[in-house]
Amino acid sequence: MVDLSNMSTERVNPNTVELSSMSIREAIEVINRENYNAVSCIEQQYEMLEKVIEITSEALEQGGRIIYMGAGTSGRLGLLDAVECPPTFGVDFNTVIGLIAGGENAFVKAVEGAEDSSELGAEDLKKIGLNEKDVVIGLAASGRTPYVIGGLEYAKAAGAKYCAVVCNKGSEIGRMCPLTIEAEPGPEVLTGSTRLKAGTTTKLILNMISTISMIRIGKIYKNYMVDVKMSNEKLITRGINIVTAVTGCTAEEAREALEKSGGRVRTAIVMLLLGCEKEEAESALNTVNGRIQNLVKEGQD
């Protein structure tokens, strides 16, 4: 039998022992108070989080991939972050990958026992051709999930970088993986239900990892998504708004620049800022690795 007694996420929360007897308002208030812990616990992990993001940014710069892997809620959160990267940052669907124990179908229907197989973790990384340019990020609220441990061990053997996000300190994963973010939000409102605070903590950390990594490779200028894919009416409007906000041009000028740029927001911005055509804008971007801020700074100097 697995020993869960040392995991804070499995302990009884003294603030919610009467949860089933609370009124709706009382339950709302206590759950919301507890949610603050999901945010504040990350503050103690800033240094480790910074190290992880340095690694993920470097991997993307070198043409590698960020690969999240987890089981249950953790796996679903990794998949969620991965699938939102292409429309948000204009990257390929293979740039950020989410692996979940039991396969993609486990996103909507649990696959019993899949998380207990370390061999399955290694096998899933083999299937996607893990290489030394990639970075694997294991996600496990408990810090002991065999599927994740198997994947991290395989990543190490394959020469890839490997990190982890867990919600218990002194975990098995933390001991075997030096770059482990151990953000501990404490006992859950509903004992052992890590889809709650632990899930929120994990989601917040993944938001930081993917967003800041994309900043580092030029996918964001100021606080705008300059590589957003304009694939629907809302995103077309967003693209126009970004171009007008950054350059100070009119909406009509933004539409014209976007049409000439082939729908590339970043290119359209540089075309307007430098007063040039698409080819010259793309050439200028190539000289600064796509970072508009560096190009603008050079122009000001």
Salt bridges, closest charged atoms under 4 A:
GLU29 OE2 - ARG25 NE 2.93
GLU34 OE1 - LYS197 NZ 2.81
GLU47 OE2 - LYS51 NZ 3.94
GLU61 OE2 - ARG291 NH2 2.64
ASP134 OD2 - ARG65 NH2 2.69
ASP227 OD2 - LYS219 NZ 3.00
ASP227 OD2 - ARG266 NH2 2.46
GLU252 OE1 - ARG255 NH1 3.65
GLU256 OE2 - LYS260 NZ 3.29
GLU282 OE2 - ARG264 NH1 2.73
